[in-house]
């Protein structure tokens, strides 16, 4: 399974987009001129641990929505969205996120803002899916954005892999049920010699088996055992009467 490292930045300020590019896109050594590399050789900051993120950019809510929609249509979804709250004119970040949630419930969303005009309660009530929502304030620290992005991208991929494994498991279970059903139908196709008294079935080797043993041997079906009310009354009359009294008292209390 190919890892999804796609991150969408949604903000109306060009400086913010440049900041994200600088924070999340660690340049390769070949992309840095020798004189520039030597000039910054004393810089102790090392971003080489960062994975290769594919950064996408939107300057408005409508543009962000279209990018997400097109990515889903192309089967190339976005893992993480950094969403600014204030983006005049048009949709703000809350409305944009709400609309995106309608078409993509898997994407991780990080709400970013420098203002207090949107209380957290309003954000929560309008967006939902709190396990896929974070809220941070500007200005943010470089390491904070790096850690959040790495963590959420990994979370998206793990959840997607788990969902795919569950889907495969459901398919396997459905196939197994069909195979058991077909095997049982094949086994029961025709006549089975069964004892008229004890209901044992005679197999091809002339051995008489209990019906549950016979079915389990030929289909792999596992059985659990209990006693029906009729047999309980016949074999354990005292226990049956006691249970009936208890059930009668319970019904009277509920009524």
C-alpha positions as CSV (number, residue, x, y, z in Angstrom):
1,X,0.0,0.0,0.0
2,X,1.5,3.3,-1.1
3,X,1.7,5.9,1.7
4,X,-0.3,9.1,1.4
5,X,1.7,12.2,2.3
6,X,-0.6,14.8,0.7
7,X,-1.1,17.9,2.8
8,X,-3.4,20.8,1.8
9,X,-2.7,24.3,3.1
10,X,-5.8,26.6,3.0
11,X,-5.0,30.3,3.8
12,X,-5.6,33.6,2.1
13,X,-2.1,34.9,3.1
14,X,0.7,34.1,0.7
15,X,3.2,34.3,3.6
16,X,1.6,31.4,5.4
17,X,2.0,29.2,2.3
18,X,5.6,30.1,2.1
19,X,6.0,29.3,5.8
20,X,4.6,25.9,5.4
21,X,6.8,25.2,2.4
22,X,9.8,26.2,4.4
23,X,8.8,24.2,7.5
24,X,7.7,21.0,5.8
25,X,9.7,20.7,2.7
26,X,13.2,19.7,3.7
27,X,15.4,20.5,0.6
28,X,17.8,17.8,-0.7
29,X,21.5,18.6,-0.7
30,X,21.5,18.7,-4.5
31,X,18.9,21.5,-4.5
32,X,21.1,23.8,-2.4
33,X,23.9,25.7,-4.1
34,X,27.4,24.9,-2.6
35,X,28.0,28.5,-1.6
36,X,24.6,28.7,0.1
37,X,25.1,25.4,1.9
38,X,28.5,26.5,3.2
39,X,27.1,29.8,4.4
40,X,24.6,28.0,6.6
41,X,26.9,25.1,7.6
42,X,26.9,26.3,11.2
43,X,23.1,26.0,11.4
44,X,22.3,23.2,13.9
45,X,18.8,22.7,12.7
46,X,18.3,19.4,10.9
47,X,15.0,18.6,9.2
48,X,16.3,15.5,7.4
49,X,14.0,13.4,9.5
50,X,11.0,14.7,7.7
51,X,9.3,12.5,5.1
52,X,8.6,13.8,1.6
53,X,5.3,15.7,1.9
54,X,3.3,16.6,-1.2
55,X,2.0,20.1,-0.4
56,X,-1.0,21.5,-2.1
57,X,-2.3,25.1,-1.7
58,X,-5.6,26.8,-1.7
59,X,-6.3,30.6,-1.2
60,X,-10.0,30.3,-0.5
61,X,-12.6,27.9,0.9
62,X,-14.2,27.2,-2.5
63,X,-10.8,26.4,-4.0
64,X,-10.0,24.0,-1.1
65,X,-13.3,22.2,-1.6
66,X,-12.7,21.8,-5.3
67,X,-9.2,20.4,-4.7
68,X,-10.5,17.8,-2.2
69,X,-13.4,16.9,-4.5
70,X,-11.0,16.4,-7.5
71,X,-8.6,14.4,-5.3
72,X,-11.3,12.0,-4.4
73,X,-12.5,11.6,-7.9
74,X,-8.9,10.8,-9.0
75,X,-8.6,8.3,-6.1
76,X,-5.7,10.3,-4.7
77,X,-7.1,11.7,-1.4
78,X,-5.6,14.3,0.9
79,X,-4.4,13.1,4.3
80,X,-4.2,16.4,6.2
81,X,-5.7,19.9,5.8
82,X,-4.4,23.0,7.6
83,X,-7.4,25.3,7.5
84,X,-7.3,29.0,8.3
85,X,-10.5,30.4,9.9
86,X,-10.6,33.9,8.4
87,X,-10.6,33.9,4.5
88,X,-12.7,36.9,3.3
89,X,-14.6,37.0,1.0
90,X,-16.5,33.7,0.6
91,X,-16.6,30.7,3.0
92,X,-14.6,30.9,6.2
93,X,-12.6,27.9,7.5
94,X,-15.5,26.5,9.5
95,X,-17.9,26.5,6.6
96,X,-15.3,25.1,4.3
97,X,-14.4,22.3,6.7
98,X,-18.1,21.5,7.2
99,X,-18.6,21.2,3.4
100,X,-15.4,19.1,3.0
101,X,-16.6,16.8,5.8
102,X,-19.7,16.0,3.6
103,X,-17.6,14.5,0.9
104,X,-14.5,13.3,2.8
105,X,-14.9,12.0,6.4
106,X,-11.4,10.5,6.5
107,X,-9.2,13.6,6.1
108,X,-7.5,15.0,9.2
109,X,-8.2,18.7,9.7
110,X,-6.2,21.2,11.7
111,X,-8.0,24.6,12.3
112,X,-5.5,27.5,12.6
113,X,-6.4,31.0,13.6
114,X,-4.9,34.1,15.2
115,X,-8.2,35.4,16.4
116,X,-10.8,34.6,19.1
117,X,-14.0,35.4,17.2
118,X,-14.8,31.7,16.7
119,X,-15.2,29.9,20.1
120,X,-14.2,26.3,20.3
121,X,-17.8,25.3,21.0
122,X,-19.0,26.8,17.7
123,X,-16.2,25.0,15.8
124,X,-17.0,21.6,17.4
125,X,-20.8,22.0,16.8
126,X,-20.4,22.9,13.2
127,X,-17.7,20.4,12.2
128,X,-18.0,17.2,14.3
129,X,-15.8,14.1,13.9
130,X,-13.6,15.4,16.8
131,X,-11.2,12.5,16.5
132,X,-10.1,14.0,13.2
133,X,-10.0,17.6,14.3
134,X,-7.2,19.8,15.9
135,X,-7.2,23.5,16.8
136,X,-4.0,25.5,17.1
137,X,-3.3,29.2,17.4
138,X,-1.0,31.4,15.3
139,X,1.9,32.0,15.5
140,X,2.9,28.4,15.7
141,X,6.3,26.9,16.3
142,X,8.2,25.2,13.5
143,X,8.6,21.9,15.5
144,X,4.9,22.0,16.4
145,X,3.8,21.9,12.7
146,X,6.4,19.3,11.8
147,X,5.3,17.0,14.7
148,X,1.6,17.5,14.0
149,X,1.9,16.8,10.3
150,X,4.0,13.7,10.8
151,X,1.6,12.3,13.4
152,X,-1.6,13.0,11.4
153,X,-0.3,11.7,8.1
154,X,0.8,8.5,9.9
155,X,-2.6,8.3,11.6
156,X,-4.5,8.7,8.3
157,X,-2.4,5.9,6.7
158,X,-2.8,3.5,9.7
159,X,-6.5,4.0,9.8
160,X,-6.8,3.5,6.0
161,X,-4.7,0.3,6.2
162,X,-6.8,-1.0,9.1
163,X,-10.0,-0.2,7.2
164,X,-8.7,-2.1,4.2
165,X,-7.8,-5.1,6.3
166,X,-11.3,-5.1,7.9
167,X,-12.8,-5.0,4.4
168,X,-10.7,-8.0,3.3
169,X,-11.6,-9.8,6.4
170,X,-15.3,-9.2,5.7
171,X,-14.9,-10.5,2.2
172,X,-13.1,-13.6,3.5
173,X,-15.9,-14.2,6.0
174,X,-18.5,-13.9,3.3
175,X,-16.6,-16.3,1.0
176,X,-16.2,-18.8,3.9
177,X,-19.9,-18.6,4.7
178,X,-20.7,-19.2,1.0
179,X,-18.3,-22.2,0.9
180,X,-19.9,-23.7,4.0
181,X,-23.4,-23.2,2.6
182,X,-22.4,-24.7,-0.7
183,X,-20.7,-27.7,1.1
184,X,-23.8,-28.2,3.2
185,X,-26.1,-28.0,0.2
186,X,-23.9,-30.5,-1.6
187,X,-23.8,-32.8,1.4
188,X,-27.6,-32.7,1.7
189,X,-28.2,-33.0,-2.0
190,X,-30.0,-36.4,-2.3
191,X,-30.8,-38.9,0.5
192,X,-29.1,-39.3,3.9
193,X,-29.6,-42.5,5.9
194,X,-30.8,-41.3,9.3
195,X,-32.1,-43.3,12.2
196,X,-35.8,-42.8,12.7
197,X,-35.4,-43.1,16.5
198,X,-32.1,-41.4,17.6
199,X,-31.6,-39.3,14.4
200,X,-28.0,-40.5,13.9
201,X,-26.7,-40.3,10.3
202,X,-24.8,-43.1,8.6
203,X,-21.7,-42.0,6.7
204,X,-20.1,-43.6,3.6
205,X,-18.1,-46.0,5.8
206,X,-21.2,-47.3,7.5
207,X,-20.5,-45.5,10.8
208,X,-23.4,-44.0,12.6
209,X,-22.8,-40.3,13.7
210,X,-24.7,-37.8,15.8
211,X,-26.1,-35.3,13.3
212,X,-24.0,-32.5,14.7
213,X,-20.8,-34.6,14.5
214,X,-21.7,-35.5,10.9
215,X,-22.2,-31.9,9.8
216,X,-19.1,-30.7,11.7
217,X,-17.0,-33.4,10.0
218,X,-18.2,-32.5,6.5
219,X,-18.5,-28.7,6.7
220,X,-16.2,-27.6,9.6
221,X,-19.2,-25.9,11.3
222,X,-18.7,-25.4,15.0
223,X,-21.7,-26.0,17.4
224,X,-22.7,-24.5,20.7
225,X,-25.1,-26.3,22.9
226,X,-28.0,-25.4,25.1
227,X,-31.4,-26.9,26.1
228,X,-34.6,-25.7,24.6
229,X,-37.6,-25.0,27.0
230,X,-39.4,-28.2,26.0
231,X,-36.5,-30.4,26.9
232,X,-35.8,-28.4,30.1
233,X,-39.4,-29.1,31.2
234,X,-39.1,-32.8,30.3
235,X,-35.6,-33.4,31.9
236,X,-35.5,-30.8,34.6
237,X,-39.1,-30.0,35.7
238,X,-38.1,-28.4,39.0
239,X,-35.6,-26.1,37.3
240,X,-38.1,-25.3,34.6
241,X,-40.9,-24.3,37.0
242,X,-38.5,-22.2,39.0
243,X,-37.4,-20.4,35.8
244,X,-41.0,-19.8,34.8
245,X,-41.8,-18.2,38.2
246,X,-38.8,-15.9,37.9
247,X,-39.8,-14.8,34.4
248,X,-43.4,-14.2,35.5
249,X,-42.2,-12.0,38.4
250,X,-40.0,-10.0,36.1
251,X,-42.8,-9.5,33.6
252,X,-45.1,-8.3,36.4
253,X,-42.5,-5.7,37.6
254,X,-41.9,-4.4,34.1
255,X,-45.7,-4.0,33.5
